Amino acid sequence: MSTAVATAPAIADPTQVDQATVRVIETVAEYSLALESARRSGRTVGVVPTMGALHDGHRSLIRRAASECDVVAVSIFVNPTQFGDPADLANYPRTLEADLGAVASAGGHLVFAPSVAEMYPDMAGAPMASVSMPALSGRWEGASRPGHFDGVATVVTKLLSMAGRCRAYFGEKDFQQLAVVRRVVRDLSIPADVIGCETVRDDDGLALSSRNVRLSADQRRTALILSRALRAGASVIGDGQLGAADVEALMARVVSFEPSVDLDYAVVVDADTLEPVATCDTERSLRLLIAATVGPVRLIDNLDPYPG
């Protein structure tokens, strides 16, 4: 089933995409047909997989896709298989009406908003088939959230397979997720070009996240310690003064200035494999990763110490 919203009247043919219309599609068959029809007419397809609760970070992905592709499809699906805590799943914000306006304003054309039953037919607690990336998903977020990246890898495989050949846009804010997606696409020969897009931050440096709405004003100010710790680590890496262990200790020390923040990890890793590194040299691609709980919310962030 599909409906048209926002800026223009409905189009009679659901396989046609009008740039002035955001079309909502709820079934896999119609979604695949719409994107295949676009490709057959010579148009390029960009997809932006999301779980909704769209913010400026998501809008930046949609705008990037719209600048590079003729048709932009945004999926909005709160994926139950990547949540280990039922309360976290229940509390995840669901704001479809507002999300449709965000997609329209950023230049998107289609919204794929399936039900759980549509995505996982006959699911009894978990899909019978799933995708696992233990080499990339066992550490960091994977260690703290067992099964999370299996759920991510599975739903992304499904979404990109449904979409067909496309460019797929993901934010670098969830850096481990991006690494998992890239490996899944490569190893399973999924016909998608994965485009990583820079993290969008508020003026004060806090990385945009759908979870930020659950922070009180005081907790939000406290959460800024994560980006400060990353910047402190990046600054000494840039000076070439410290090994990885020393950089990690420095980031942890910065976080300790906010005793209400429960730090999970602050690490220096190889940007491709996510493995820990011993030295911080300019000959390899590195990433600083951090995760902590602030109030009721688990937050993650990361930084490239050698941007540009």
C-alpha positions in Angstrom: 0.0 0.0 0.0 1.3 3.5 -0.8 0.1 7.0 -0.1 1.4 10.4 -1.2 2.1 13.2 1.3 3.5 16.6 1.6 3.9 18.8 -1.5 1.9 17.4 -4.4 -1.2 15.3 -5.3 -1.0 11.6 -5.5 0.4 10.0 -8.6 -1.9 7.4 -10.2 1.0 5.0 -11.2 2.8 4.0 -8.0 5.9 3.0 -10.0 6.4 6.6 -11.1 8.3 9.0 -8.9 7.6 12.7 -9.1 10.2 15.0 -7.6 7.5 17.1 -6.0 6.0 14.2 -4.1 7.0 12.0 -1.2 5.4 8.6 -1.7 4.9 6.3 1.3 5.3 2.6 0.4 4.6 -0.1 2.9 5.2 -3.4 1.0 8.4 -4.9 -0.2 6.9 -5.7 -3.6 5.9 -2.2 -4.3 9.1 -0.7 -3.0 11.2 -3.0 -5.3 9.0 -2.3 -8.3 9.2 1.5 -7.8 13.0 1.5 -7.7 13.4 -0.9 -10.6 11.0 1.2 -12.6 13.2 4.3 -11.9 16.3 2.5 -13.1 14.6 1.2 -16.2 13.7 4.8 -17.1 17.4 5.7 -16.9 17.4 7.3 -13.4 20.0 6.6 -10.7 18.8 5.5 -7.3 20.0 6.5 -3.8 18.8 5.0 -0.6 19.1 6.2 3.0 18.2 3.5 5.5 17.0 4.9 8.9 15.0 4.0 11.9 13.1 7.3 11.8 13.1 10.1 14.4 14.9 12.0 11.7 17.2 14.9 12.6 19.6 17.2 10.8 22.1 14.4 10.4 19.6 12.3 8.5 18.6 15.3 6.5 22.2 15.8 5.5 22.3 12.2 4.2 19.1 12.7 2.2 20.4 16.0 0.7 23.7 14.3 -0.2 21.8 11.5 -1.9 19.5 14.0 -3.7 22.6 15.9 -5.0 24.0 12.7 -6.5 21.0 10.6 -7.5 17.8 11.1 -9.5 15.6 9.2 -7.1 16.1 9.1 -3.3 14.3 6.5 -1.2 14.4 6.7 2.6 13.5 3.6 4.6 12.0 4.2 8.1 11.9 0.9 10.1 12.6 0.4 13.8 14.4 -2.9 13.5 13.6 -5.1 16.4 16.4 -7.6 15.7 19.1 -5.1 16.6 17.7 -4.3 20.1 18.9 -6.5 22.9 16.8 -4.6 25.5 13.0 -4.7 25.0 12.7 -1.4 26.9 15.2 0.3 24.6 13.1 -0.9 21.6 9.9 0.3 23.3 11.4 3.7 24.1 12.9 4.3 20.7 11.1 7.4 19.3 8.6 6.9 16.4 7.7 10.1 14.6 6.6 9.1 11.2 4.5 12.2 10.3 7.3 14.5 11.2 9.8 12.3 9.4 7.8 12.5 6.2 8.1 16.3 6.3 11.8 16.0 6.9 12.3 13.7 3.9 10.3 16.1 1.7 12.3 19.2 2.8 15.6 17.4 2.2 14.7 16.3 -1.3 13.7 12.7 -0.8 11.1 11.1 -3.1 10.1 7.8 -1.6 9.6 6.6 2.0 9.6 2.8 2.6 7.8 2.3 6.0 7.1 -1.4 6.3 5.7 -3.2 9.3 7.7 -5.8 11.3 5.5 -8.5 9.7 6.3 -7.2 6.2 10.1 -7.2 6.9 10.1 -10.5 8.8 7.3 -12.7 7.6 6.3 -15.5 10.1 9.0 -14.2 12.5 8.8 -16.0 15.9 11.2 -14.0 18.0 13.9 -13.9 15.4 14.2 -14.5 11.6 15.2 -18.0 10.6 18.1 -16.6 8.5 20.4 -13.9 9.6 23.8 -12.3 8.7 26.7 -12.2 11.1 30.0 -10.4 10.9 31.9 -11.6 14.0 35.3 -10.3 13.0 34.0 -6.7 12.9 31.1 -6.9 15.4 32.6 -8.7 18.3 34.3 -5.7 19.9 33.2 -2.3 21.1 29.5 -1.8 20.6 29.2 -5.5 19.7 30.6 -6.5 23.1 28.3 -4.2 25.0 25.2 -5.1 22.9 25.4 -8.8 22.0 23.5 -9.6 18.7 23.1 -5.9 17.8 25.3 -6.0 14.7 23.8 -9.3 13.5 20.5 -7.5 13.5 22.0 -4.5 11.7 23.7 -6.7 9.1 20.5 -8.7 8.5 18.2 -5.8 8.0 20.7 -3.9 5.8 21.1 -7.0 3.7 17.3 -7.2 3.3 16.8 -3.5 2.6 19.6 -3.2 0.0 18.5 -6.5 -1.7 15.0 -5.1 -1.9 16.3 -1.8 -3.3 18.5 -3.3 -6.0 21.4 -1.4 -7.6 21.8 1.8 -5.8 24.0 4.2 -3.8 23.5 3.7 -0.1 24.2 6.6 2.3 25.2 6.0 5.9 26.5 8.4 8.5 30.0 8.0 10.0 28.6 8.8 13.5 27.8 5.0 13.8 31.3 4.1 12.6 31.3 0.5 13.5 27.9 0.1 11.9 29.3 1.7 8.7 32.3 -0.8 8.8 29.9 -3.7 9.1 27.7 -2.5 6.3 30.7 -2.0 4.0 31.9 -5.6 4.7 28.4 -7.1 4.3 28.0 -5.4 0.9 31.4 -6.5 -0.3 31.3 -10.1 1.0 27.7 -10.8 -0.2 28.2 -9.0 -3.5 25.2 -6.7 -2.9 24.9 -4.3 -5.9 25.2 -1.1 -3.8 27.9 1.5 -3.5 28.1 2.4 0.2 28.8 6.1 0.8 30.0 7.2 4.3 29.0 10.8 5.2 30.6 13.0 7.9 29.0 13.2 11.3 26.8 16.2 11.8 27.1 18.0 15.1 25.4 20.8 16.9 27.2 24.0 17.3 28.5 22.9 20.7 30.0 19.8 19.2 27.5 17.1 20.3 27.0 14.5 17.6 23.4 14.5 16.5 21.5 11.4 17.5 17.9 10.3 17.8 18.6 9.3 21.4 19.6 12.9 22.3 15.9 13.8 22.8 15.9 11.5 25.9 18.6 13.7 27.6 17.6 16.4 30.0 19.2 19.9 29.5 21.8 19.1 32.2 22.6 15.7 30.8 22.9 17.1 27.3 25.6 19.6 28.6 27.3 16.7 30.4 27.3 14.6 27.2 29.6 17.2 25.5 32.5 15.6 27.4 32.5 12.8 24.8 33.4 15.1 21.9 35.9 16.9 24.1 37.6 13.7 24.9 37.8 12.8 21.2 39.3 16.2 20.3 41.8 15.9 23.1 42.9 12.5 21.8 43.1 13.7 18.3 45.2 16.7 19.2 48.0 14.6 20.8 47.9 12.0 18.0 48.4 14.9 15.6 51.4 16.0 17.6 52.9 12.5 17.3 53.7 12.5 21.0 51.9 9.5 22.4 51.2 5.8 21.7 47.7 4.5 21.5 47.5 3.4 25.1 48.5 6.9 26.3 45.9 8.5 23.9 43.2 6.2 25.3 44.2 7.0 28.9 44.0 10.7 28.1 40.5 10.4 26.7 39.4 8.4 29.7 40.9 11.1 32.0 39.0 13.8 30.2 35.7 11.9 30.6 36.4 11.4 34.3 35.9 15.1 34.8 32.2 14.4 34.5 31.7 11.7 37.3 28.1 11.1 36.3 29.2 9.8 32.9 29.7 6.0 32.8 32.5 5.4 30.3 32.4 2.1 28.4 35.4 2.5 26.1 37.6 5.2 24.6 39.9 3.6 22.1 42.2 4.1 19.0 41.5 1.5 16.3 42.4 0.8 12.7 39.7 2.4 10.7 39.2 -0.5 8.3 39.4 -3.5 10.7 38.4 -1.8 13.9 41.2 -3.7 15.6 43.2 -2.0 18.4 46.5 -0.4 17.5 49.7 0.0 19.5 51.1 3.0 17.7 49.5 6.2 16.2 51.4 6.7 12.9 50.3 8.7 9.9 50.9 5.6 7.6 47.6 4.0 8.5 44.0 5.1 8.8 42.9 5.5 12.4 39.7 6.2 14.2 39.0 7.3 17.8 35.9 5.6 19.2 34.1 6.4 22.4 30.9 5.2 24.1 29.4 6.1 27.5 26.1 6.3 29.3 24.7 9.7 30.2 21.6 9.5 32.4 19.4 6.9 30.8 21.0 7.1 27.4 24.0 5.3 25.8 25.8 7.6 23.5 28.6 6.8 20.9 30.9 9.1 19.0 34.0 8.9 16.9 36.6 11.1 15.2 39.2 10.8 12.4 42.5 12.1 13.9 43.8 12.9 10.4 40.9 14.6 8.6 41.5 15.6 5.0 
